[in-house]
Amino acid sequence: MPKIGTFDGAGFWKNAYAHQRGKLLKLVKVPEDQIIALVNKQYSELPPALKYDIETSGIQKKDLF
């Protein structure tokens, strides 16, 4: 069985600027009004379902820079 690749959401979030965080949230289909509230929070403060979506979305770091 192949290993599922995961995205390092916490590592990205720690080193990313707000516009990069917003781009990530748009890629996982978060509504615009929620993006504004979430970009300035710490990764640990995000809802668990959203963190799961980010980590299992298949997004690559190169897609965000």
C-alpha positions in Angstrom: 0.0 0.0 0.0 1.5 3.4 -1.0 2.3 5.9 1.7 0.0 9.0 1.7 2.0 12.2 1.2 1.1 14.9 3.6 1.8 18.6 3.5 3.8 20.1 6.4 1.1 22.7 7.3 2.7 23.8 10.6 6.1 24.3 9.1 4.7 26.3 6.2 2.4 28.3 8.4 5.2 29.3 10.7 7.4 30.7 7.9 4.7 32.1 5.5 3.5 35.6 5.1 -0.3 36.4 5.3 -0.8 36.5 1.5 0.9 33.0 1.2 -1.4 31.7 4.0 -4.4 33.1 2.2 -3.4 31.4 -1.0 -3.2 28.1 0.9 -6.6 28.6 2.4 -8.1 29.5 -1.0 -6.7 26.2 -2.4 -8.5 24.2 0.2 -11.7 26.1 -0.5 -12.1 28.2 2.6 -14.7 31.0 2.2 -13.2 34.5 1.7 -14.7 36.0 4.9 -13.1 33.2 6.9 -9.7 33.6 5.3 -9.4 37.1 6.6 -10.0 35.9 10.1 -7.7 32.9 9.9 -4.5 34.2 8.3 -3.3 36.0 11.4 -4.0 33.0 13.8 -1.3 30.5 14.7 -1.5 27.1 13.1 -2.4 25.4 16.4 -5.5 27.7 16.7 -7.0 26.5 13.4 -9.9 24.1 13.5 -8.8 20.4 13.4 -10.9 19.7 10.3 -9.2 22.6 8.4 -5.7 21.4 9.5 -6.6 17.9 8.2 -7.7 19.3 4.9 -4.5 21.3 4.6 -2.3 18.4 5.4 -4.0 15.8 3.1 -4.8 18.2 0.2 -1.9 17.1 -1.9 -0.7 20.7 -2.2 3.0 21.2 -2.8 5.1 24.0 -1.3 6.1 25.1 -4.8 2.5 25.8 -5.6 2.3 28.5 -2.9 5.4 30.6 -3.6 
